[in-house]
Structures are given as C-alpha cells and as structure tokens.
Amino acid sequence: MYELPTSIEIKGESWAIRNDGDFRIVLDCFAAINDPDLSNAEKVMACMIIFLQDVNDLSDLDKIPDIEEAYSEMVRFFNCGQEEGTSNTYNLIDWEKDSTLIASAINKVAGKEIRAEKYLHWWTFMGYYVAIGECPLSTIVGIRYKKIKGKKLEKYERQFITDNPQYFIRDNRTQEEKDFEKELREQWNGG
C-alpha cells in the first residue's frame, strides 16, 4: 500500500514498467487508446510497447506470456492498484486536450511544476489529481457532467461555455471507438 510499484506480474513473472511507472508513460498509453487511427488490437499492442520495459516493438509482443493478463495488470496499475475504479463511464477528462488545465491544477496541489520533474510515479500523480480542489478544471468537469446528465446549467456556466468553447467540443469518435472506450472503462471499474 505504501510502495510505488515499478513492475507488474504476468503468469508469476515480474515485468518491469518502462521508466519505473512515470506518469508520462500512462498518459502516452491513454493517447494510444484514444488514437482514432488505431484499431482496438493496435491500441492494446501500442500500450504494451509503451508500458512494458522489455517490449520495444511488435516482435517483442510474443515474449508476453499472456496479453490479456498483462492488459488487466496494466489497467490495475492505471487504477493505482485497485481492482475496481472510481471513474465513471462518462468522458469528463481528455488527458491530452485538458493537459494544460490538469498540469496547472496538479502543480498547485504539488507546489511545484510537475512537468519539470525528471520522474513522478503515476500513483503520486494521481494522488495529487484527486486532491484538486476548486479550479478551472473542476469547473469544466462539473459543466461537462451536467451536460452529459442533461441537468440545467446555471447562467454563469452557460457563459463559461460561450467564453471557452474549446473545452466543450462535440464527440467525433466512431461508435466502435466509443464501444472500445466503454469496454476499457468497464474493465477499469472492475466489470
């Protein structure tokens, strides 16, 4: 509970996580998962190459004793070791498009510029993330949530959308991409 893992177990073997689990590796995996040019299988393969230290290209994928278990363990790592996640099935955060807002909010909590750090473990990054209080990111997420749930927006929220449309872009993903993301989120949430 108090250790920051730098490896995962696959079929009883320890597999090192690239860069000892630095937050940038996980965000790179999220970028691959959200890449509209990749098929679902390619997204999983890309994540394995990004995530595992000893997997550097497609030919190395054969070294992994069980891709499904590796993927499940990777998702468990993303979820800070928890079997079930606390995230929901809504797309409230876009880790790439919201990166400046996320970094700014986390910097405030951490008291330093996290992007300047040579290393910051994903679990530490997420610890900062869950401690984010009132800030532009929380305002945007709150409005997104209300819009998804069909709740009435306050006048200041409608004005915020008008003034900041870049944070409220329509979802242009295909149904297959939405289904794949839903499947990932269900696995992230433990089924």
C-alpha positions as a printed Julia matrix, in Angstrom:
191×3 Matrix{Float64}:
   0.0     0.0     0.0
   2.85    2.42    0.72
   5.18    1.24   -2.02
   5.14    2.55   -5.56
   5.28   -0.47   -7.89
   7.69   -0.43  -10.78
   6.64   -3.79  -12.22
   3.58   -5.97  -12.79
   3.13   -9.73  -12.5
   2.23  -11.75  -15.59
   1.87  -15.53  -15.08
   4.01  -15.28  -11.94
   6.81  -13.38  -13.7
   7.79   -9.84  -12.82
   7.72   -7.45  -15.79
   9.29   -4.02  -15.35
   7.22   -0.98  -16.18
   9.03    1.41  -18.5
  10.6     4.36  -16.67
   9.54    2.82  -13.34
   5.91    3.9   -13.8
   6.45    7.59  -14.5
   3.15    9.4   -15.16
   4.15   10.24  -18.74
   4.11    6.54  -19.69
   0.48    6.18  -18.59
  -0.52    9.37  -20.41
   1.18    8.02  -23.54
  -0.92    4.85  -23.17
  -4.06    6.98  -22.89
  -3.04    8.79  -26.08
  -2.7     5.44  -27.87
  -6.08    4.29  -26.56
  -7.68    7.47  -27.88
  -5.92    7.39  -31.27
  -8.67    7.16  -33.9
  -6.22    5.82  -36.48
  -5.52    2.63  -34.5
  -7.73   -0.45  -34.39
  -8.62   -1.87  -30.97
  -5.97   -4.59  -31.31
  -3.38   -1.99  -32.33
  -4.29    0.12  -29.29
  -3.6    -2.82  -26.97
  -0.32   -3.61  -28.76
   0.76    0.04  -28.61
   0.03    0.15  -24.88
   2.1    -2.97  -24.25
   5.04   -1.45  -26.17
   4.72    1.85  -24.3
   4.12    0.32  -20.87
   6.45   -2.67  -20.55
  10.22   -2.12  -20.3
  11.2    -5.25  -22.25
   8.7    -4.78  -25.08
  10.21   -2.43  -27.64
   8.43   -3.36  -30.86
   5.85   -5.74  -32.33
   8.29   -8.66  -32.4
   8.67   -8.43  -28.61
   4.93   -8.92  -28.03
   5.48  -12.68  -28.4
   7.56  -12.58  -25.2
   4.5   -11.67  -23.11
   3.13  -14.95  -21.69
  -0.49  -13.73  -21.53
  -1.55  -10.48  -23.25
  -4.96  -10.43  -21.52
  -3.4   -10.75  -18.07
  -0.78   -8.15  -19.0
  -3.51   -5.78  -20.12
  -5.53   -6.37  -16.94
  -2.48   -5.75  -14.77
  -1.69   -2.6   -16.73
  -5.23   -1.31  -16.15
  -4.92   -2.2   -12.45
  -1.71   -0.14  -12.35
  -3.55    2.75  -14.04
  -6.14    2.41  -11.27
  -3.45    2.71   -8.58
  -3.6    -0.95   -7.61
  -7.33   -1.09   -7.05
  -9.39   -3.85   -8.6
 -12.33   -1.52   -9.03
 -12.02    2.04  -10.13
 -13.86    5.1    -9.05
 -14.06    6.61  -12.5
 -17.39    6.67  -14.28
 -18.38    5.78  -17.8
 -18.58    9.42  -18.87
 -15.87   11.15  -20.83
 -15.27   14.03  -18.41
 -11.5    14.32  -18.86
  -9.49   14.29  -22.06
  -5.96   13.72  -20.8
  -4.43   15.24  -23.95
  -6.72   18.18  -24.64
  -7.03   19.06  -20.96
  -3.31   18.57  -20.26
  -2.57   22.24  -19.54
  -5.51   22.5   -17.14
  -4.6    19.22  -15.45
  -0.94   20.19  -15.07
  -1.86   23.6   -13.68
  -4.24   22.1   -11.11
  -1.76   19.4   -10.08
   1.08   21.94   -9.89
  -1.0    23.91   -7.4
  -1.56   20.82   -5.24
   2.05   19.61   -5.56
   3.54   23.05   -5.01
   5.88   22.6    -7.97
   5.96   22.25  -11.74
   5.4    18.52  -12.23
   6.36   18.57  -15.91
   9.86   19.72  -14.93
  10.33   16.69  -12.7
  12.51   14.0   -14.24
  10.38   11.35  -12.55
   6.96   11.32  -10.92
   5.3     7.97  -10.31
   1.77    7.61  -11.74
   0.31    6.85   -8.31
   1.84   10.04   -6.88
   0.5    11.97   -9.87
  -2.98   10.52   -9.22
  -2.69   11.35   -5.51
  -2.21   14.97   -6.5
  -5.0    14.69   -9.07
  -7.63   13.5    -6.59
  -6.68   16.35   -4.22
  -7.53   19.03   -6.79
 -10.0    21.48   -5.35
 -11.84   24.38   -6.92
 -10.09   25.47  -10.1
 -10.85   25.94  -13.82
 -10.5    22.17  -14.38
 -13.1    21.35  -11.72
 -15.45   23.96  -13.2
 -15.09   22.43  -16.68
 -15.56   18.87  -15.4
 -18.64   19.96  -13.44
 -20.19   21.55  -16.53
 -19.36   18.52  -18.66
 -21.02   16.28  -16.09
 -24.15   18.41  -16.02
 -24.32   18.42  -19.82
 -23.94   14.64  -20.01
 -26.62   14.12  -17.36
 -28.94   16.64  -19.04
 -29.0    18.87  -15.96
 -29.84   22.55  -16.19
 -26.8    24.81  -16.38
 -26.54   27.97  -14.34
 -26.24   31.28  -16.18
 -22.53   31.6   -15.29
 -21.93   28.05  -16.61
 -23.6    28.83  -19.94
 -21.47   31.97  -20.16
 -18.36   29.94  -19.33
 -19.15   27.62  -22.27
 -19.64   30.6   -24.57
 -16.33   32.12  -23.44
 -14.42   28.8   -23.54
 -15.88   26.63  -26.34
 -12.59   24.76  -26.8
 -13.34   22.76  -23.64
 -16.74   21.6   -24.82
 -16.14   20.15  -28.27
 -18.56   17.57  -29.62
 -17.54   13.92  -29.55
 -16.45   12.91  -33.06
 -15.44    9.33  -32.25
 -16.92    6.42  -34.18
 -19.3     4.04  -32.43
 -16.57    1.36  -32.47
 -14.2     3.75  -30.67
 -16.9     4.6   -28.13
 -17.63    0.9   -27.56
 -13.91    0.15  -27.09
 -13.56    3.01  -24.6
 -16.66    1.77  -22.75
 -15.1    -1.71  -22.58
 -11.87   -0.22  -21.2
 -13.77    1.81  -18.61
 -15.78   -1.26  -17.54
 -12.56   -3.2   -17.07
 -11.06   -0.2   -15.26
 -14.09   -0.23  -12.97
 -13.87   -3.98  -12.33
 -16.67   -5.08  -14.64
